[in-house]
Amino acid sequence: MSAAHRSTGRQFIGILATALLICLALIAHGVGASNQTEAPQMPTSTPERTTIPVGPAPLTVTKTASTNTVLPGQSFTYTLHVTTARDQAQAEVRDILDPGVEVVDIKSSSGACTGAGIVVCRVQMRAQEPATILIIVRVRATLAPDTWLISQALAQDDLDFTAASERVAVRVVAPPPVMSAPVATASTSAEASPAETIPNDDHQDASESRAASCTGAALSPAPLPIAIFLTPTAAPSLARAAEALAGATEPASSSQPAILNAAALPATTSGSEQPASWLDMVTTVGP
């Protein structure tokens, strides 16, 4: 009896397990079919966008320079404006200057400032009353042209809000060249005009040399004039001159030229006796 009872129980459990498996399969099939046929649902309305109001910055700082170009040794001014959005605030401002400048003076509208390479100011301000800082600097004389001076200002208030200015650049240029006016010189009266210039002998010699070089002719130096002092004598008679000329032109002596015979010269007497004429020294030489 017990064996038959156990066999019946096993059959019942098998049937029950099979039925459960069939039910699970049907449920899974129905769920899958419902997911495939269900249409996607679209939202009927868009969500509303919320806008956050943006007010002024709690702290701002601006910096400007009085010039864009500067000469070595020249002074100029940096101007700082510090503003706040609060009714009342305190701030510490630091300006980092370029090493090429030196501080001459610092002026603040509300507060005190100290420093040289880095200027530190403690100022008080209101929403409608910004703090103004003037920093007067001088360019070092040793800076070379085309050097840029770069600086920037920073600020922080008592609520730890911070701000920074834009960097300010100033260019160092070379000084302009010094122009000197020409000095007019007055002409003296001793200088002769070209129209009054008198040609000298050197100019004439130079002209002759150029003429000789063009023509190829040899020029002999011109003889210097010799001053001859003649002793006045008595005028010879025309008759003696005629006789001398007649004797010098005789036919017998026409073949021989008339020469000066030194042996026939009359002896010179002492004293002031002179020949009557140079014709007395002319003789004829026969054949």
Steps between C-alpha positions, in 0.01 A plus 500: 500500500775733577673439166183574303443811705849628427459441124178698492657793680786516253262514203305779660813709559610451139165613367502803725850603392407467135195721552708762671749507217222545247352787699833676525554468125157646428559794733836579343354486152219738595734755654722504191206552266366788708838678493521474121154638435506785753565841332755743654347781696616861421498774760212734452675817631860634532642573844517864600841672498599699802724812457742602771544877520864612457596825667819704494827341606557526872850648441673648195830678440613683186841647411603747228818691406521867411703424186573213261861599423760653727864614480778375730500713815147634439219482760138388448200393715309176561132542605316225693120488563365249756118451515269281711135393475450522876388798702837516672816295463868499574757365257872446466643598162840387371659640186793298364716756316757431230865499617577766237317773697550656842223644719501878535175556693175318597163671559180330623150649536408279800777311671877468538758352261855372544758315293743547215521197268154381614263776612259392778193715577217448753192693392135540597224532243126498440280378220475846345840629617795307353849540643758674277877447522762702310851356467761736348803314364816592309665289230858405575748686279695182423213330315559434132245602235225252403471378861148421628393589854238241613298533825173372653285578808328251735234558770330305781227627732405406857264222378783337300363608163790546257550691176782572254552771242620453147872523439616847399791534253699819442772511233835675547603689184824667393529879534463696175822616327620852578470728197740798478426801279771596245704808594521765226851640442539860373729541202793738558585790271846356440354212301485585134199412289546269201451794265785694668753215503813594308677214324860460609804361328449154645155482339650611169777240526243232573301603191813485285589158640153368409534647151842337460369162611222520241721610208817305591719811469791552737494832672821662616489712811460863421821702573482735787525868407845654567527863586780670289628835605668687211736788553386793296759593232522764237309420186743405220501704186317364203805544281712258703221250498469527124877449453501196722212347317659578162827334605317194631327453164799530256503250211837356602376411843148392401599136525611538861258597772579784725624378831616658813886508500616496857859597400382809324311627801638833620662492838277604780625806667471556863249734638165562349610489135258279304485419127297751306277227363472124474572555130867571590534132595379367161783424251523307177727206441648474150560185302 
